[in-house]
Amino acid sequence: MAIALKNKQKSRVVVVGAGIGGLTTGALLAKDGHQVTIYDQAIVPGGCASTFKRRGFTFDVGATQVAGLEPGGIHHRIFQELGIELPKTTYCDPACAVFLPGETEPINVWRDAAKWQAERQRQFPGSEPFWQLLNKLFKASWRFQGRDPVLPPRNIWDLWQLVSAVRPDTLITVPFALMTVADALKLYGLYGDKRLKTFLDLQLKLYSQVDTDETALLYAATALAVSQAPQGLFHLQGSMQVLSDRLVAGLEKYQGRLLMRHSVEQIHTTSGKVTGITVRNQKTGETWIEEADEVVANVTAQNLVKLTSDKSLSNYQRRLEKLPQPSGAFVVYLGVERKAIPPNCSPHLQFLYNQDEVIGENNSLFVSVSKPGDGRAPDGQATIIASSFTDADLWWQGEEKDYARIKQHYTEEAIARLGGYFQLTPENIIHTEAATPRTFAHYTAREKGTVGGLGQRLANFGPFGFANRTPIKHLWLVGDSTHPGEGTAGVSYSALTVVRQIAAGFMLD
């Protein structure tokens, strides 16, 4: 996986941000012999995959499920490389139970492929040719991604890694590389199937930030199939924090350092080459400039352009200005009595409501429910985490009283909607808390508190996206703004790409 350094002087690597992408990058580079320091302004590592505790409950901040822990999966590969123990997990099965407006029976996305096929044939008669196309594209794309291509390539080494990953079985994807999911639905005469399209819109919004009309087909093929065996989505025992804690252990195992409550205020460059950073200790207010041979930014593309005044990134700024702003998230965290949870409740659910039941400007909720004994709630109790996408700008307008009023309205509306499925009587609710884009901005430093990357439109997908190798020499970008996109598995692939690029460049110097 990584290239070990032999008899070479260690390079000084600074990683900006201790999300999963930054922790993975730092741990792998430390194992390769680099002198690594990770800085993050938050209290705990993990970014949008971290947790917080209230009254005996442990709440996952954002991400609530993990892909890539199966043998051969990206997290499995990285944990083996670092020599650290895999976290204890259970499969999410079904991966999600989806409730469409006015329906009381869910569409269950089963892990077993045959069971899921039977479910979708029953739910969406006549759609099987479309699903079979997705399955073929997924298998080809999955094998391609497993060969660690570099997308988009920015030099000869990157291009060679990309070309080397191509096989005859990859060619099936070529005719579909510039198609959206909507194009494929039209190809099979299914675009007018409102129920199928609604289901796909709901699922794709979770994974790609955009709907069938905009999501790149090749991305959707993976996003919609990765929950089936032999892959799958995993529920971590304890909390999502376990994933970042294991990566921190891997970092420290190889003498890497993690400094929380330290914010990076500027990335310095000279003649188009990175030279170091300005760091602020948030406890003391002390600032200093730290020299670095490599700087890896585990931040959004929007944050990256604000961290340096180097004109080499002006093209990034122009591209970002042309893109629709990423979504924010409104999240309600509930600690409840276990009796509030219906029997046989799926750990993950999606609800789409009629337009007259809109929550703010949104009418859907993605819900995660803790399992008995999974470490997230005391005996006889449970956590419910419900999130909806929201316009991030809404939460930065007006005065503080306006913000508080909107937040309270969203909270009440979300609980009211959830009350149609869960028994959320006052005596069953123990703790209530809500997070907005302003909350995410405060704790993760993401620009305007947006989540989930740039959206997997054709203009941002794969070869058309933002590269890990930036125009500034020795400055790298990892995270959900880069290929292959959001999720802990996606940002870990991004991290692995940067580690390989740095190692290759170091060996060639």
C-alpha positions in Angstrom: 0.0 0.0 0.0 2.4 2.7 1.2 6.1 2.9 0.2 8.5 2.5 3.1 11.3 5.0 3.3 14.8 3.5 3.6 17.9 5.5 4.6 16.1 8.8 3.7 15.9 11.9 5.8 12.5 12.3 7.3 10.3 15.0 5.8 8.2 17.3 8.1 4.5 16.9 7.4 1.8 19.0 8.8 -1.8 17.8 8.5 -4.5 20.5 8.8 -7.6 18.9 10.3 -8.2 15.7 12.3 -11.2 14.3 10.4 -11.0 10.7 9.2 -9.2 11.8 6.1 -6.6 13.8 8.0 -6.1 11.1 10.6 -5.7 8.4 8.0 -3.2 10.4 6.0 -1.2 11.3 9.1 -1.1 7.7 10.5 0.0 6.2 7.1 2.7 8.9 6.6 4.0 8.4 10.1 4.3 4.7 9.4 6.3 5.5 6.3 8.8 7.4 8.4 7.7 11.0 8.1 7.7 13.4 11.0 3.9 14.1 11.2 1.9 16.6 13.3 -1.8 17.0 12.9 -3.5 20.2 14.1 -7.3 20.6 14.7 -9.2 23.4 16.3 -11.9 21.1 17.8 -11.9 19.4 21.3 -12.0 15.8 20.0 -10.8 14.3 16.7 -13.1 12.8 14.0 -14.6 15.9 12.4 -18.1 15.1 11.2 -17.6 11.5 12.3 -17.0 12.5 16.0 -19.3 12.2 19.0 -20.5 14.0 22.1 -22.0 12.8 25.4 -25.0 14.1 27.3 -26.7 12.6 30.4 -25.4 9.1 29.7 -26.1 9.2 26.0 -23.4 9.1 23.2 -24.5 10.9 20.1 -22.7 10.5 16.7 -22.3 14.1 15.4 -22.9 13.5 11.7 -21.8 10.2 10.1 -23.6 7.2 11.7 -22.6 4.3 9.5 -19.4 3.1 7.9 -18.5 1.3 4.6 -15.2 -0.4 3.8 -14.6 -2.5 6.9 -15.1 -5.8 5.1 -12.0 -7.8 4.0 -10.5 -5.8 1.2 -12.4 -2.7 2.0 -10.5 0.6 2.4 -10.7 0.8 6.2 -9.8 -2.9 6.5 -6.7 -2.3 4.3 -5.6 0.7 6.2 -6.1 -0.9 9.6 -4.0 -3.9 8.5 -1.3 -1.6 7.1 -1.1 0.3 10.5 -1.2 -3.0 12.5 -4.2 -1.8 14.6 -7.3 -3.8 15.6 -10.5 -3.4 13.6 -13.4 -2.0 15.6 -16.3 -4.3 16.6 -19.2 -3.9 14.3 -22.5 -5.3 13.1 -23.9 -5.1 9.6 -26.7 -2.6 8.9 -29.4 -4.9 7.5 -31.5 -3.4 6.1 -29.0 -0.7 5.3 -32.0 1.7 5.3 -35.8 1.5 5.6 -37.3 4.1 3.4 -40.8 5.5 3.9 -42.4 7.4 1.0 -45.2 9.9 1.6 -48.4 8.4 2.9 -46.9 4.9 3.1 -46.7 2.8 6.2 -44.7 -0.1 4.7 -41.0 0.8 4.1 -38.8 -0.1 1.2 -36.1 -2.1 2.9 -32.6 -1.9 1.3 -31.4 -5.4 2.3 -27.8 -6.5 2.4 -28.5 -9.9 0.8 -28.4 -9.3 -2.9 -31.2 -11.7 -3.7 -33.4 -10.4 -1.0 -32.8 -6.8 -2.2 -33.6 -7.8 -5.8 -36.9 -9.4 -4.7 -37.7 -6.3 -2.7 -37.1 -3.8 -5.5 -39.0 -6.0 -8.0 -42.0 -6.0 -5.7 -41.7 -2.3 -5.0 -40.8 -1.1 -8.5 -42.3 -3.5 -11.1 -40.5 -3.3 -14.5 -37.4 -1.6 -13.2 -35.1 -4.6 -13.0 -33.2 -3.8 -16.3 -32.2 -0.4 -14.7 -30.9 -2.1 -11.5 -29.0 -4.7 -13.5 -27.2 -1.9 -15.4 -26.3 -0.3 -12.1 -25.0 -3.7 -10.8 -22.8 -4.2 -13.9 -21.4 -0.6 -13.6 -20.8 -1.1 -9.9 -18.8 -4.3 -10.3 -16.6 -2.7 -13.0 -16.2 0.5 -11.0 -15.4 -1.3 -7.8 -12.7 -3.4 -9.4 -11.3 -0.2 -11.0 -11.3 1.7 -7.7 -9.7 -1.3 -5.9 -6.6 -0.8 -8.2 -6.1 2.6 -6.6 -6.3 5.0 -9.6 -5.5 8.6 -9.2 -8.3 10.9 -10.2 -8.0 13.4 -11.6 -4.4 13.0 -12.7 -2.1 16.0 -12.5 1.3 14.7 -13.6 2.9 11.7 -15.4 3.0 9.6 -12.2 -0.7 10.2 -11.5 -1.6 9.4 -15.1 0.3 6.2 -15.0 -1.6 5.1 -11.9 -4.8 5.8 -13.6 -3.9 4.0 -16.8 -2.6 1.0 -14.8 -5.9 0.7 -13.1 -7.8 0.3 -16.4 -8.6 -3.2 -17.6 -10.8 -4.6 -20.3 -13.6 -4.9 -17.7 -13.4 -1.2 -17.1 -14.4 -0.4 -20.7 -18.1 -1.2 -20.0 -18.3 2.1 -18.0 -17.0 4.3 -20.8 -20.3 4.8 -22.6 -21.9 5.8 -19.3 -19.2 8.1 -18.1 -21.1 11.3 -19.1 -24.6 10.1 -18.1 -26.7 11.0 -15.0 -29.0 8.7 -13.2 -31.9 10.5 -15.0 -30.3 9.6 -18.4 -30.3 5.9 -17.4 -33.9 6.1 -16.3 -34.9 7.6 -19.6 -32.9 4.9 -21.4 -35.2 2.3 -19.9 -38.4 4.3 -20.1 -38.6 4.7 -16.3 -38.1 8.5 -15.9 -41.9 8.8 -15.6 -42.1 6.3 -12.7 -42.6 8.9 -10.0 -42.4 6.4 -7.1 -39.1 5.0 -8.3 -37.6 8.4 -9.0 -38.7 9.6 -5.6 -37.0 6.7 -3.9 -33.8 7.3 -5.9 -33.9 11.0 -5.3 -34.1 10.4 -1.5 -31.3 7.9 -1.4 -29.0 9.8 -3.7 -29.4 13.0 -1.8 -27.8 11.2 1.2 -24.8 10.0 -0.7 -24.2 12.5 -3.5 -25.9 15.7 -2.2 -27.9 15.9 -5.4 -30.8 14.0 -7.1 -31.3 11.7 -10.1 -31.2 14.6 -12.5 -27.7 15.7 -11.4 -26.0 12.7 -9.9 -23.3 11.1 -12.1 -24.5 7.6 -13.0 -21.1 5.9 -12.2 -21.1 7.4 -8.8 -24.7 6.4 -8.1 -23.9 2.8 -9.2 -21.5 2.5 -6.3 -23.5 4.5 -3.8 -26.6 2.4 -4.4 -24.9 -1.0 -4.4 -22.2 -0.7 -1.7 -24.7 -1.7 1.0 -25.1 -5.2 -0.5 -22.9 -8.3 0.2 -20.0 -8.9 0.0 -19.7 -5.2 0.9 -22.0 -3.6 3.4 -22.7 -0.7 5.7 -21.5 -1.2 9.3 -22.8 -0.1 12.7 -19.9 0.5 15.1 -20.0 -0.8 18.6 -19.6 2.1 21.0 -19.9 5.1 18.6 -18.4 6.5 15.5 -15.6 7.9 17.7 -14.1 4.4 17.8 -13.0 4.8 14.2 -11.0 8.0 14.8 -9.7 6.7 18.2 -8.2 3.7 16.4 -6.6 6.0 13.8 -5.2 8.2 16.5 -3.7 5.0 18.1 -2.1 4.2 14.7 -0.7 7.7 14.4 0.9 7.6 17.9 2.2 4.1 17.3 4.5 5.5 14.7 5.4 8.7 16.7 3.0 11.0 15.0 1.5 13.9 17.0 -2.0 15.1 17.3 -2.6 18.5 18.8 -6.3 19.4 19.4 -7.5 23.0 20.2 -4.9 24.3 17.7 -6.1 26.1 14.7 -4.1 26.6 11.5 -4.7 30.2 10.4 -2.6 30.4 7.3 -0.6 28.2 4.9 2.6 29.9 3.7 4.1 29.6 0.3 7.1 30.9 -1.6 7.5 30.8 -5.4 4.5 28.4 -5.7 5.8 26.0 -3.1 4.5 25.4 0.4 6.9 26.4 3.3 4.8 26.1 6.4 1.8 27.2 8.5 0.7 29.7 11.1 -0.7 27.9 14.2 -2.7 29.3 17.0 -3.0 27.6 20.4 -6.7 28.2 21.3 -6.1 27.9 25.0 -3.3 30.4 25.3 -3.7 32.5 22.2 -0.1 32.0 21.3 0.7 31.9 17.6 3.8 30.7 15.7 5.0 29.7 12.3 5.9 26.1 11.8 8.0 25.1 8.8 6.9 22.1 6.8 8.1 20.1 3.7 4.5 18.9 3.0 1.2 20.3 4.1 -1.9 18.1 3.8 -5.2 20.0 4.2 -8.1 17.9 5.4 -10.5 20.8 4.8 -13.1 21.7 2.2 -12.0 23.3 -1.0 -13.7 26.5 0.1 -11.6 26.5 3.3 -8.4 25.7 1.4 -8.6 28.9 -0.8 -9.0 31.0 2.4 -6.0 29.5 4.1 -3.5 30.8 1.5 -3.2 34.0 -0.6 -1.1 32.2 -3.2 -2.6 33.1 -6.7 -2.0 29.5 -7.8 -5.3 28.6 -6.3 -7.3 31.4 -8.1 -8.6 28.7 -10.5 -10.0 26.9 -7.5 -11.8 30.0 -6.4 -13.3 30.6 -9.8 -14.5 27.0 -10.0 -16.1 27.2 -6.6 -17.9 30.4 -7.4 -19.6 28.7 -10.3 -20.8 25.7 -8.2 -24.0 25.7 -6.2 -23.3 26.0 -2.6 -23.2 22.6 -0.7 -26.0 21.8 1.7 -25.9 22.3 5.4 -27.5 20.0 7.9 -30.0 20.4 10.6 -29.8 17.6 13.2 -31.9 16.7 16.2 -30.4 14.5 18.9 -32.9 12.7 21.2 -32.2 10.6 24.2 -35.3 8.5 24.8 -36.8 5.6 26.7 -36.3 2.3 24.7 -40.1 1.9 24.7 -40.3 4.9 22.3 -38.8 2.7 19.6 -41.2 0.5 17.6 -40.4 -3.3 17.5 -38.0 -4.5 14.8 -37.0 -0.9 14.0 -34.3 -0.6 11.4 -31.1 1.2 12.7 -31.4 3.6 9.8 -34.6 5.1 8.3 -35.6 7.7 5.7 -38.9 9.5 5.8 -40.2 11.7 3.0 -43.2 13.8 3.9 -45.9 15.5 1.8 -45.1 19.0 0.7 -47.7 20.3 3.2 -45.6 18.8 6.0 -42.3 20.5 5.1 -39.7 20.9 7.8 -38.3 24.4 7.0 -37.4 24.2 3.3 -37.0 20.5 3.5 -39.4 17.6 3.6 -37.2 14.6 4.5 -35.5 13.1 7.5 -32.6 10.6 7.7 -32.8 8.8 11.1 -30.4 6.7 13.0 -31.4 4.7 16.0 -29.1 3.0 18.5 -29.3 -0.7 19.2 -29.6 -2.2 22.6 -26.2 -2.8 24.1 -24.3 -0.9 21.4 -22.8 1.6 23.9 -24.8 4.7 22.9 -27.4 4.7 25.6 -28.0 3.3 29.1 -30.0 0.1 29.5 -33.6 0.6 28.7 -32.9 3.7 26.7 -31.9 4.7 23.1 -30.7 7.5 21.0 -32.5 8.9 17.9 -30.5 11.1 15.5 -32.6 12.8 12.8 -31.0 15.0 10.1 -32.4 17.0 7.2 -30.6 19.0 4.5 -30.9 22.8 4.7 -29.7 25.9 3.0 -26.6 26.9 5.0 -27.1 30.6 4.3 -30.4 30.6 6.1 -28.7 30.1 9.4 -26.3 33.1 9.1 -28.9 35.8 8.4 -30.6 38.1 10.9 -29.9 38.6 14.6 -29.3 36.0 17.3 -33.0 36.0 18.3 -33.9 35.1 14.7 -31.5 32.2 14.7 -32.9 31.0 18.0 -36.4 31.2 16.7 -35.7 29.3 13.5 -33.7 26.6 15.4 -36.6 26.1 17.8 -39.1 25.9 15.0 -37.0 23.3 13.2 -36.6 21.3 16.3 -40.3 21.2 17.1 -41.2 20.4 13.5 -38.7 17.5 13.4 -39.9 16.0 16.7 -43.5 16.3 15.5 -42.7 14.5 12.2 -40.8 11.8 14.1 -43.8 11.4 16.4 -45.6 9.8 13.6 -43.4 6.7 13.8 -41.8 6.8 17.3 -43.6 7.1 20.6 -42.3 10.6 21.5 -44.5 11.4 24.4 -43.0 13.9 26.9 -42.3 11.1 29.4 -40.3 9.2 26.8 -38.0 12.0 25.8 -35.1 12.4 28.2 -32.8 14.7 26.3 -33.2 17.0 23.3 -30.5 18.9 21.5 -30.2 20.3 18.0 -27.3 21.3 15.6 -27.4 23.7 12.7 -24.9 24.7 10.1 -23.6 27.3 12.6 -23.0 24.5 15.0 -21.0 22.5 12.4 -19.0 25.6 11.5 -18.1 26.1 15.1 -17.0 22.6 15.8 -15.6 21.5 12.5 -14.5 24.9 11.0 -16.1 23.9 7.7 -17.0 27.0 5.7 -20.6 28.0 6.6 -21.0 24.6 8.2 -21.7 22.8 5.0 -21.5 19.0 4.8 -20.9 16.2 2.3 -18.6 17.7 -0.2 -19.4 19.5 -3.5 -22.1 17.2 -4.9 -21.4 14.4 -7.3 -22.5 16.1 -10.4 -20.8 15.3 -13.7 -18.8 18.5 -13.4 -17.3 17.4 -10.1 -17.1 13.6 -10.5 -14.0 11.5 -11.0 -11.7 13.0 -13.7 -13.6 16.3 -13.5 -13.3 16.9 -9.8 -10.8 18.7 -7.5 -7.4 16.9 -7.5 -5.5 15.9 -4.3 -2.4 17.4 -5.9 -3.0 21.2 -5.7 -1.3 23.7 -8.0 1.0 24.6 -5.1 3.9 22.2 -4.8 3.8 20.0 -1.7 0.3 21.2 -0.7 -2.3 18.4 -0.8 -6.1 18.3 -0.4 -7.9 15.4 1.2 -11.5 14.9 2.2 -14.9 15.0 0.7 -14.1 17.8 -1.9 -11.9 15.2 -3.7 -12.4 11.9 -5.4 -14.2 9.6 -4.6 -16.5 11.9 -2.4 -18.1 11.9 1.0 -18.3 9.3 3.7 -15.5 7.8 5.8 -14.6 5.3 3.1 -14.5 8.0 0.5 -12.2 10.3 2.4 -10.0 7.4 3.3 -9.4 6.6 -0.4 -8.6 10.3 -0.8 -6.0 10.0 2.1 -4.4 6.9 0.6 -4.0 8.6 -2.7 -2.1 11.5 -1.1 0.1 9.1 0.9 1.0 7.3 -2.3 1.7 10.5 -4.2 3.9 11.9 -1.4 5.8 8.6 -1.1 6.4 8.4 -4.9 7.6 12.0 -5.0 9.9 11.4 -2.1 11.5 8.4 -3.6 12.0 10.2 -6.9 13.7 13.3 -5.3 
